[in-house]
């Protein structure tokens, strides 16, 4: 479940769990340390009091004064200053034979009572006392007992007189321990209230670049969407480097996809060109023979009005076929004269009639100042085709702009119009012969222009949005002649 969770939740959750585990471990270690400190304080306090009582009890034991010994061991039971004060539950003095000399609970431990007879816990205590031979105090902890005991030998002139035993309940310091635990828990919860929102915020902030990157990658399928935009995090850290690399890869894939489309279109148009050129050559031979036969018959035959009319219809039809076939035989021959500024102006004169019929505003920008090393005939034919297509696409009183210039050994031609735009789904059929996109003519103008540009080693680019369409041609100057 957690494995398939989004990083926008996974990172904050892991940070939250880490904070909780850390807080729990730190709090638990502090609690154990506090418990251990309280226990050590108890033992140190008990040992100190045991030494004081041991010195005070020696005279009473030497004089066998039970009453004085009882008053001495009962003195620590004065009213405590506060409820958390640590006091012994029982204090008693054992003689060297293990019998009770005096105790703070005379009913439970009467004088001369064998302590081992009270219970197994007391028997274990007596055994531990008998095994303790050093003059220092010691702690006795009977197994499965709720008490621990501090024993202090009573010695006078190196002669053992007995043993002082102080018993403490293990739960004696629990109220103080719980009070400290409450404070620690409050501080821990306060820290968590501050750290958890911060960890969630920073975790979410860390995951955001990864989420954006995954979202962008998820939108890429078999093809890259045309208007795909990805706002990725970029920096010098690892996530930023991944985002920058992905953007570079995406750009390279788009360029590769565009080149592949152009190659497919070029290959398809080249195949169509070869096919149509072959067909045109095969048609031209019988077509020329038929036109010659009609011309011969008109010159030497007997013609009645019906025959004349029929021959005229046949001749016009055959001439139309010859024009169409001639348009398929596209060839940019380097033998043509160099392109000059006047050639561009001649095109303007040739299209003036079509411009005037639709009252179109023409912006003619001829920036050529001298002839360039390009064949004039195919370039003029291409420019005429583009301008006439722009005129056909433009509405009455529309706008057409033509700009011709040369720079850095290239000729640049731009033809713009504000007429009907070309939809993206029709753009790939734009340069096909007999294109159904042509509203007038046979649909060969753009195909012929494309073939010419290809033969001149140029580039053809089209941009079209509602209200604006631009055809751009770039031709290298001097390549064909070289």
PLY file of the C-alpha trace (Angstrom):
ply
format ascii 1.0
element vertex 482
property float x
property float y
property float z
element edge 481
property int vertex1
property int vertex2
end_header
0.00 0.00 0.00
2.70 2.48 1.05
4.90 1.40 -1.87
2.35 2.61 -4.46
1.60 5.85 -2.63
2.54 9.13 -4.30
5.75 10.83 -3.14
3.71 13.91 -2.23
2.36 11.79 0.66
5.13 9.21 1.03
7.91 11.66 1.91
5.87 13.63 4.51
4.62 10.34 6.02
8.14 8.97 6.34
9.31 12.24 7.85
6.40 12.12 10.31
7.17 8.52 11.29
10.84 9.40 11.73
9.95 12.34 13.99
7.57 10.18 16.04
10.08 7.34 16.43
12.86 9.78 17.35
10.65 11.56 19.88
9.57 8.22 21.39
13.14 6.93 21.67
14.44 10.18 23.17
11.55 10.38 25.64
11.93 6.73 26.64
15.68 7.10 27.14
15.12 10.20 29.26
12.49 8.37 31.32
14.79 5.41 31.95
17.59 7.80 32.82
15.28 9.63 35.22
14.22 6.36 36.82
17.82 5.30 37.22
18.78 8.69 38.69
15.94 8.50 41.21
17.04 5.02 42.21
20.64 6.15 42.62
19.50 9.15 44.67
17.54 6.79 46.89
20.53 4.51 47.43
22.92 7.40 48.12
20.48 8.98 50.57
19.86 5.64 52.25
23.57 4.88 52.54
24.24 8.30 54.05
21.46 7.91 56.60
22.60 4.36 57.35
26.09 5.56 58.29
24.65 8.21 60.58
22.29 5.76 62.29
25.06 3.14 62.59
27.29 5.47 64.56
24.39 6.52 66.79
23.24 2.95 67.48
26.62 1.57 68.64
26.38 2.97 72.23
22.82 1.64 72.58
23.91 -1.81 71.48
26.91 -1.79 73.83
24.63 -0.97 76.78
21.88 -3.27 75.50
19.48 -0.32 75.63
16.52 -1.38 73.44
14.44 1.72 74.16
17.20 4.11 73.20
17.82 2.11 70.01
14.08 2.27 69.19
14.07 6.05 69.56
17.14 6.33 67.35
15.70 4.26 64.47
12.27 5.87 64.82
13.64 9.42 64.49
13.75 9.36 60.61
9.93 9.01 60.60
9.41 12.68 61.41
6.67 14.34 59.29
7.99 14.86 55.74
8.31 18.32 54.31
6.48 17.25 51.12
4.63 14.22 49.85
7.43 13.16 47.47
9.95 12.72 50.31
11.72 9.34 50.25
11.48 7.44 53.54
12.19 3.87 54.57
9.16 1.68 55.22
10.91 -0.26 57.96
14.16 0.06 59.92
15.41 -2.70 62.17
18.57 -3.83 63.92
19.67 -7.47 63.81
22.11 -8.99 66.26
24.96 -11.23 65.17
22.69 -14.29 65.51
20.13 -12.94 63.03
17.53 -12.08 65.66
15.62 -8.80 65.86
17.16 -6.45 68.44
14.73 -3.60 67.67
12.49 -2.51 64.75
10.07 0.23 63.79
7.35 -2.46 63.47
7.51 -4.30 66.77
4.33 -6.26 66.11
5.63 -7.68 62.82
9.20 -7.99 64.01
9.18 -8.44 67.82
12.37 -8.41 69.85
14.50 -11.59 69.63
12.35 -12.83 66.75
14.23 -15.05 64.29
13.93 -12.98 61.13
14.21 -16.07 58.90
10.94 -17.31 60.40
8.96 -14.32 59.10
9.07 -15.37 55.44
11.25 -16.39 52.46
12.04 -12.78 51.68
13.40 -12.25 55.17
15.28 -15.57 54.99
16.98 -14.37 51.78
17.79 -11.11 53.54
19.37 -12.95 56.52
21.45 -15.07 54.16
22.69 -11.95 52.33
23.55 -10.30 55.67
25.57 -13.33 56.76
27.47 -13.32 53.45
28.35 -9.61 53.70
31.73 -9.33 55.41
32.83 -5.86 54.34
32.36 -2.87 56.66
30.60 -0.84 53.98
26.91 -0.61 53.18
25.31 -2.84 50.55
22.00 -3.11 48.64
19.98 -6.33 48.85
17.25 -6.97 46.27
15.33 -10.20 46.98
13.91 -11.84 43.80
10.20 -11.25 43.04
10.03 -8.75 45.90
8.50 -5.29 45.98
11.23 -4.08 48.37
14.93 -3.45 48.37
17.08 -3.25 51.49
20.11 -1.24 52.50
22.26 -3.05 55.09
25.00 -1.36 57.15
27.26 -3.33 59.54
27.36 -2.08 63.16
31.00 -2.36 64.36
32.77 -1.15 67.49
36.56 -1.50 67.75
36.49 -3.98 64.87
33.98 -6.12 66.73
30.69 -6.75 64.87
27.67 -5.89 67.01
24.92 -6.47 64.45
23.44 -5.07 61.23
21.24 -2.08 60.48
18.55 -2.94 57.88
16.47 -0.28 56.10
13.70 -1.48 53.79
12.31 0.63 50.92
9.38 -0.03 48.62
10.30 -0.11 44.93
7.29 2.06 44.18
8.41 4.66 46.69
9.73 7.08 44.05
7.02 6.39 41.45
5.03 9.59 42.24
8.12 11.69 41.56
8.89 9.58 38.47
5.34 10.01 37.13
5.47 13.74 37.73
8.67 13.98 35.72
7.15 11.69 33.05
4.16 14.02 32.68
6.43 16.98 32.14
8.51 15.07 29.62
5.38 13.94 27.78
4.09 17.51 27.64
7.38 18.81 26.23
7.45 15.93 23.71
3.91 16.65 22.53
4.71 20.35 22.27
7.79 19.53 20.18
5.75 17.21 17.96
3.14 19.92 17.45
5.90 22.11 16.04
7.98 19.49 14.21
5.21 17.50 12.52
3.77 20.44 10.49
7.31 21.49 9.59
8.24 17.95 8.49
5.00 17.68 6.49
5.66 21.04 4.79
9.28 20.29 3.95
8.43 16.74 2.86
5.72 18.05 0.56
8.13 20.72 -0.73
10.77 18.06 -1.47
8.27 15.82 -3.27
6.78 18.61 -5.41
9.54 18.56 -8.11
9.29 14.77 -8.37
5.49 14.94 -8.67
5.74 17.55 -11.45
8.34 15.48 -13.28
6.19 12.32 -13.02
3.11 14.24 -14.21
5.00 15.60 -17.22
6.37 12.16 -18.09
2.88 10.67 -17.76
1.54 13.03 -20.44
4.03 11.69 -23.01
2.75 8.74 -24.99
3.70 7.30 -28.35
4.05 10.88 -29.61
4.90 14.11 -27.83
1.92 16.50 -27.50
2.45 19.55 -29.65
1.75 22.12 -26.92
3.28 20.20 -24.00
4.77 22.55 -21.40
6.47 21.35 -18.22
7.41 23.71 -15.39
10.15 21.66 -13.77
12.36 22.48 -10.81
15.90 23.33 -11.91
18.93 23.68 -9.65
22.35 22.12 -9.12
21.07 19.35 -6.83
20.16 15.88 -8.07
16.43 16.58 -8.60
17.21 19.81 -10.44
19.72 18.04 -12.68
17.14 15.36 -13.51
14.59 18.06 -14.39
17.05 19.92 -16.62
18.11 16.68 -18.34
14.48 15.71 -18.94
13.73 19.09 -20.51
16.73 18.74 -22.81
15.65 15.21 -23.72
12.10 16.43 -24.39
13.39 19.19 -26.67
15.61 16.74 -28.55
12.69 14.30 -28.94
10.53 17.08 -30.35
13.25 18.00 -32.83
13.69 14.33 -33.75
9.94 13.90 -34.24
9.80 17.04 -36.39
12.71 15.82 -38.53
11.08 12.43 -38.94
7.85 14.08 -40.11
9.77 16.23 -42.55
11.64 13.20 -43.87
8.40 11.28 -44.34
6.81 14.20 -46.16
9.92 14.72 -48.30
10.12 11.04 -49.21
6.44 10.90 -50.04
6.56 14.04 -52.16
9.71 12.81 -53.91
8.00 9.51 -54.73
4.93 11.35 -56.00
7.16 13.66 -58.02
8.97 10.78 -59.68
5.67 9.07 -60.44
3.97 12.15 -61.85
7.06 13.12 -63.87
7.17 9.64 -65.41
3.48 9.78 -66.23
3.86 13.28 -67.67
6.66 12.17 -69.99
4.57 9.20 -71.19
1.55 11.43 -71.82
3.45 14.19 -73.61
4.42 12.02 -76.61
0.92 10.90 -77.71
-0.44 14.31 -76.65
1.94 16.10 -79.03
0.97 13.71 -81.83
-2.73 14.38 -81.33
-2.20 18.17 -81.36
-0.12 17.90 -84.53
-2.82 15.76 -86.15
-5.51 18.32 -85.31
-3.35 21.18 -86.61
-2.65 19.27 -89.85
-6.33 18.46 -90.35
-7.27 22.12 -89.79
-4.74 23.23 -92.40
-5.35 20.65 -95.13
-8.74 19.05 -94.45
-12.25 19.95 -95.51
-13.89 21.68 -92.56
-17.57 22.19 -92.04
-18.85 24.27 -89.12
-19.61 21.26 -86.93
-16.13 19.81 -87.56
-14.47 23.14 -86.77
-16.41 23.37 -83.51
-15.53 19.80 -82.59
-11.83 20.27 -83.39
-11.74 23.47 -81.35
-13.20 21.65 -78.34
-10.69 18.82 -78.75
-7.79 21.26 -79.15
-8.73 23.27 -76.05
-9.08 20.09 -74.03
-5.72 18.74 -75.21
-4.04 22.08 -74.52
-5.46 22.05 -71.02
-4.08 18.54 -70.55
-0.69 19.71 -71.86
-0.63 22.64 -69.39
-1.46 20.33 -66.51
1.15 17.79 -67.57
3.68 20.58 -68.09
3.15 21.67 -64.51
4.20 18.21 -63.38
7.57 18.48 -65.14
9.29 20.67 -62.57
13.00 21.29 -63.08
15.11 24.20 -61.83
17.74 24.50 -64.52
20.89 26.44 -63.63
21.08 27.80 -67.19
18.49 30.48 -66.34
19.70 34.06 -65.89
20.56 35.40 -62.42
17.76 36.67 -60.22
17.64 40.46 -60.18
15.55 43.05 -58.27
13.61 43.68 -61.51
12.51 40.03 -61.59
10.83 40.58 -58.23
9.14 43.73 -59.47
7.91 41.82 -62.57
6.10 39.44 -60.26
4.36 42.40 -58.63
3.21 43.56 -62.07
1.94 40.08 -62.99
-0.22 39.72 -59.86
-1.51 43.30 -59.90
-4.68 42.28 -61.78
-5.64 39.63 -59.21
-4.86 42.05 -56.38
-7.11 44.72 -57.88
-10.08 42.37 -58.40
-10.42 41.80 -54.66
-9.30 45.30 -53.55
-6.55 43.73 -51.47
-4.00 45.95 -49.73
-0.60 44.73 -50.89
2.58 45.51 -48.94
5.50 44.85 -51.30
8.91 44.94 -49.64
11.65 44.24 -52.19
14.94 44.59 -50.32
17.14 43.22 -53.13
19.63 45.85 -54.29
21.63 43.75 -56.77
21.36 40.44 -58.68
21.94 37.23 -56.73
23.36 33.94 -57.96
20.03 32.08 -58.28
18.07 31.06 -61.42
15.43 33.72 -61.97
12.76 31.63 -63.75
12.01 29.02 -61.02
12.30 31.62 -58.24
9.84 33.91 -60.04
7.49 30.98 -60.64
7.63 30.07 -56.94
6.99 33.65 -55.82
4.06 34.01 -58.25
2.50 30.78 -56.93
2.81 31.91 -53.31
1.38 35.39 -53.93
-1.55 34.05 -55.99
-2.32 31.45 -53.30
-2.26 34.25 -50.68
-4.64 36.32 -52.83
-7.03 33.35 -53.20
-7.03 32.74 -49.43
-7.64 36.43 -48.59
-11.10 37.93 -48.37
-12.22 41.13 -50.09
-10.18 44.17 -48.94
-7.84 41.87 -47.07
-4.10 42.18 -46.52
-1.15 40.51 -48.28
2.52 41.20 -47.55
5.56 40.09 -49.57
9.10 40.57 -48.30
12.22 39.57 -50.28
15.75 40.09 -48.93
19.21 38.54 -48.93
21.57 38.09 -46.00
24.46 35.80 -45.12
24.51 34.13 -48.56
20.80 33.26 -48.40
17.70 34.61 -50.13
14.69 35.04 -47.83
11.12 35.21 -49.11
8.10 35.77 -46.86
4.50 35.89 -48.09
1.83 36.65 -45.49
-1.94 37.03 -45.61
-4.80 37.51 -43.16
-7.19 35.11 -44.86
-8.45 31.66 -43.97
-5.89 29.73 -41.95
-4.73 26.17 -42.63
-5.84 23.65 -39.94
-3.07 21.41 -38.50
-4.72 18.22 -39.82
-4.59 19.62 -43.39
-1.04 20.94 -43.15
0.51 17.55 -44.00
-1.38 17.46 -47.34
-0.44 21.03 -48.25
2.31 20.20 -50.76
0.66 17.23 -52.46
-0.25 17.53 -56.17
-3.95 18.00 -57.00
-4.52 18.91 -53.37
-8.20 19.20 -52.42
-7.30 22.27 -50.36
-7.08 24.38 -53.52
-10.35 26.23 -54.10
-9.35 27.25 -57.63
-7.01 25.80 -60.27
-5.63 22.27 -60.37
-3.87 22.34 -56.98
-0.34 22.11 -58.36
1.02 25.52 -57.39
2.37 24.67 -53.94
3.53 21.25 -55.09
5.51 22.82 -57.93
6.93 25.44 -55.56
7.99 22.78 -53.10
9.72 20.76 -55.83
11.62 23.84 -57.00
12.74 24.72 -53.47
13.93 21.15 -52.94
15.95 21.24 -56.18
17.50 24.56 -55.12
18.51 23.01 -51.74
16.26 25.45 -49.89
13.88 25.25 -46.95
10.11 25.73 -46.94
8.32 26.66 -43.70
4.63 27.38 -43.11
2.94 28.91 -40.06
-0.82 29.36 -39.89
-3.09 30.59 -37.11
-6.55 32.19 -37.37
-6.05 35.58 -39.02
-2.45 35.05 -40.10
-0.68 32.66 -42.48
2.98 32.98 -43.45
4.99 31.06 -46.05
8.76 31.39 -45.57
11.41 30.28 -48.08
15.17 30.28 -47.51
17.44 29.60 -50.52
21.24 29.28 -50.40
22.77 31.66 -52.92
25.22 30.18 -55.44
24.81 26.46 -54.55
23.05 25.46 -57.75
25.55 27.16 -59.99
28.49 25.64 -58.13
0 1
1 2
2 3
3 4
4 5
5 6
6 7
7 8
8 9
9 10
10 11
11 12
12 13
13 14
14 15
15 16
16 17
17 18
18 19
19 20
20 21
21 22
22 23
23 24
24 25
25 26
26 27
27 28
28 29
29 30
30 31
31 32
32 33
33 34
34 35
35 36
36 37
37 38
38 39
39 40
40 41
41 42
42 43
43 44
44 45
45 46
46 47
47 48
48 49
49 50
50 51
51 52
52 53
53 54
54 55
55 56
56 57
57 58
58 59
59 60
60 61
61 62
62 63
63 64
64 65
65 66
66 67
67 68
68 69
69 70
70 71
71 72
72 73
73 74
74 75
75 76
76 77
77 78
78 79
79 80
80 81
81 82
82 83
83 84
84 85
85 86
86 87
87 88
88 89
89 90
90 91
91 92
92 93
93 94
94 95
95 96
96 97
97 98
98 99
99 100
100 101
101 102
102 103
103 104
104 105
105 106
106 107
107 108
108 109
109 110
110 111
111 112
112 113
113 114
114 115
115 116
116 117
117 118
118 119
119 120
120 121
121 122
122 123
123 124
124 125
125 126
126 127
127 128
128 129
129 130
130 131
131 132
132 133
133 134
134 135
135 136
136 137
137 138
138 139
139 140
140 141
141 142
142 143
143 144
144 145
145 146
146 147
147 148
148 149
149 150
150 151
151 152
152 153
153 154
154 155
155 156
156 157
157 158
158 159
159 160
160 161
161 162
162 163
163 164
164 165
165 166
166 167
167 168
168 169
169 170
170 171
171 172
172 173
173 174
174 175
175 176
176 177
177 178
178 179
179 180
180 181
181 182
182 183
183 184
184 185
185 186
186 187
187 188
188 189
189 190
190 191
191 192
192 193
193 194
194 195
195 196
196 197
197 198
198 199
199 200
200 201
201 202
202 203
203 204
204 205
205 206
206 207
207 208
208 209
209 210
210 211
211 212
212 213
213 214
214 215
215 216
216 217
217 218
218 219
219 220
220 221
221 222
222 223
223 224
224 225
225 226
226 227
227 228
228 229
229 230
230 231
231 232
232 233
233 234
234 235
235 236
236 237
237 238
238 239
239 240
240 241
241 242
242 243
243 244
244 245
245 246
246 247
247 248
248 249
249 250
250 251
251 252
252 253
253 254
254 255
255 256
256 257
257 258
258 259
259 260
260 261
261 262
262 263
263 264
264 265
265 266
266 267
267 268
268 269
269 270
270 271
271 272
272 273
273 274
274 275
275 276
276 277
277 278
278 279
279 280
280 281
281 282
282 283
283 284
284 285
285 286
286 287
287 288
288 289
289 290
290 291
291 292
292 293
293 294
294 295
295 296
296 297
297 298
298 299
299 300
300 301
301 302
302 303
303 304
304 305
305 306
306 307
307 308
308 309
309 310
310 311
311 312
312 313
313 314
314 315
315 316
316 317
317 318
318 319
319 320
320 321
321 322
322 323
323 324
324 325
325 326
326 327
327 328
328 329
329 330
330 331
331 332
332 333
333 334
334 335
335 336
336 337
337 338
338 339
339 340
340 341
341 342
342 343
343 344
344 345
345 346
346 347
347 348
348 349
349 350
350 351
351 352
352 353
353 354
354 355
355 356
356 357
357 358
358 359
359 360
360 361
361 362
362 363
363 364
364 365
365 366
366 367
367 368
368 369
369 370
370 371
371 372
372 373
373 374
374 375
375 376
376 377
377 378
378 379
379 380
380 381
381 382
382 383
383 384
384 385
385 386
386 387
387 388
388 389
389 390
390 391
391 392
392 393
393 394
394 395
395 396
396 397
397 398
398 399
399 400
400 401
401 402
402 403
403 404
404 405
405 406
406 407
407 408
408 409
409 410
410 411
411 412
412 413
413 414
414 415
415 416
416 417
417 418
418 419
419 420
420 421
421 422
422 423
423 424
424 425
425 426
426 427
427 428
428 429
429 430
430 431
431 432
432 433
433 434
434 435
435 436
436 437
437 438
438 439
439 440
440 441
441 442
442 443
443 444
444 445
445 446
446 447
447 448
448 449
449 450
450 451
451 452
452 453
453 454
454 455
455 456
456 457
457 458
458 459
459 460
460 461
461 462
462 463
463 464
464 465
465 466
466 467
467 468
468 469
469 470
470 471
471 472
472 473
473 474
474 475
475 476
476 477
477 478
478 479
479 480
480 481
